[in-house]
Amino acid sequence: LRQLFEAQKADCDLKLGELDMSMCDFGTSLHRKCDLLDAIVHDKEFIRGENRTDMWSEADRRAEWHAVQTAACLLEAVRDETNLSQPQAEACANARPYPYTFDYKLSSEEGARQTV
């Protein structure tokens, strides 16, 4: 009976050690994912910042897209040998909306939380 108890205790001790290692691995993974989530939230806030005007801002990308589309409309008018006023060029560019939409909240924060 004593040998059976000792064998069972040794098995339980082994499983307890494995459990401890698994918990540590989980904790390490959790911290890594939380750090990544913090980085994503920081980047999202940095990119979407209302008062930013540098080349990394979302507003700048949208403005750049609009300027390129306006230029494309003007070049197409030259190619087609038609006159295009500034309001017509703006209307042409506005007909080509910024195609990139990204739901930052769903894609980053909630998505990251779902994998933790």
C-alpha positions as CSV (number, residue, x, y, z in Angstrom):
1,L,0.0,0.0,0.0
2,R,2.9,2.3,0.8
3,Q,4.5,1.6,-2.6
4,L,1.2,2.4,-4.3
5,F,0.9,5.7,-2.4
6,E,4.5,6.7,-3.3
7,A,4.0,5.8,-7.0
8,Q,0.8,7.9,-7.1
9,K,2.6,10.8,-5.2
10,A,5.5,10.7,-7.7
11,D,3.0,10.8,-10.6
12,C,1.1,13.7,-9.0
13,D,4.4,15.6,-8.4
14,L,5.4,15.1,-12.0
15,K,2.0,16.4,-13.2
16,L,2.2,19.3,-10.8
17,G,5.5,20.3,-12.3
18,E,4.1,20.1,-15.8
19,L,1.1,22.2,-14.7
20,D,3.5,24.8,-13.3
21,M,5.4,24.9,-16.6
22,S,2.2,25.2,-18.6
23,M,1.0,28.1,-16.4
24,C,4.3,29.9,-16.8
25,D,4.2,29.4,-20.6
26,F,0.6,30.7,-20.6
27,G,1.7,33.7,-18.5
28,T,4.6,34.5,-20.9
29,S,2.4,34.2,-23.9
30,L,-0.3,36.4,-22.3
31,H,2.3,39.1,-21.5
32,R,3.6,38.9,-25.0
33,K,0.2,39.3,-26.5
34,C,-0.7,42.1,-24.1
35,D,2.5,43.9,-25.1
36,L,1.5,43.5,-28.8
37,L,-1.9,44.8,-28.1
38,D,-0.5,47.9,-26.4
39,A,1.7,48.4,-29.4
40,I,-1.2,48.1,-31.8
41,V,-3.3,50.5,-29.7
42,H,-0.4,53.0,-29.6
43,D,0.1,52.7,-33.4
44,K,-3.6,53.1,-34.0
45,E,-3.8,56.3,-31.9
46,F,-0.6,57.6,-33.5
47,I,-1.9,57.0,-37.1
48,R,-5.5,58.2,-36.4
49,G,-4.4,61.3,-34.4
50,E,-6.6,64.2,-35.1
51,N,-3.9,66.9,-34.9
52,R,-1.2,65.1,-36.9
53,T,-0.2,66.3,-40.4
54,D,2.9,64.2,-41.0
55,M,3.3,61.6,-43.7
56,W,2.3,58.8,-41.3
57,S,-1.1,60.1,-40.5
58,E,-4.4,58.8,-41.9
59,A,-5.5,62.3,-42.8
60,D,-2.3,62.9,-44.8
61,R,-2.9,59.6,-46.7
62,R,-6.4,60.7,-47.5
63,A,-5.2,64.1,-48.6
64,E,-2.5,62.6,-50.7
65,W,-5.0,60.2,-52.3
66,H,-7.3,63.1,-53.2
67,A,-4.4,65.1,-54.7
68,V,-3.3,62.2,-56.8
69,Q,-6.8,61.6,-58.0
70,T,-7.2,65.3,-58.9
71,A,-3.9,65.1,-60.9
72,A,-5.1,61.9,-62.6
73,C,-8.3,63.7,-63.6
74,L,-6.4,66.6,-65.0
75,L,-4.0,64.3,-67.0
76,E,-7.0,62.4,-68.4
77,A,-8.5,65.7,-69.5
78,V,-5.2,66.6,-71.3
79,R,-5.1,63.2,-72.9
80,D,-8.7,63.5,-74.0
81,E,-8.0,67.0,-75.2
82,T,-10.9,68.5,-73.1
83,N,-10.9,71.5,-70.8
84,L,-11.4,70.8,-67.2
85,S,-12.0,73.5,-64.6
86,Q,-10.8,73.2,-61.1
87,P,-14.3,72.5,-59.8
88,Q,-14.7,69.8,-62.4
89,A,-11.3,68.3,-61.5
90,E,-12.4,68.3,-57.8
91,A,-15.7,66.6,-58.7
92,C,-13.8,64.0,-60.8
93,A,-11.4,63.3,-57.9
94,N,-14.3,63.1,-55.4
95,A,-15.9,60.5,-57.6
96,R,-12.8,58.3,-56.8
97,P,-13.1,58.0,-53.0
98,Y,-10.3,56.8,-50.8
99,P,-10.6,53.0,-51.2
100,Y,-8.9,51.9,-48.0
101,T,-11.1,51.5,-44.9
102,F,-9.8,49.7,-41.9
103,D,-11.8,49.1,-38.8
104,Y,-8.9,49.6,-36.4
105,K,-11.0,48.6,-33.3
106,L,-12.3,45.3,-34.6
107,S,-9.1,44.3,-36.4
108,S,-6.6,45.2,-33.7
109,E,-8.0,45.4,-30.2
110,E,-10.8,42.9,-30.3
111,G,-9.0,40.6,-32.6
112,A,-6.0,40.6,-30.3
113,R,-8.1,40.0,-27.2
114,Q,-9.8,37.1,-28.9
115,T,-6.4,35.3,-29.3
116,V,-5.3,35.9,-25.7
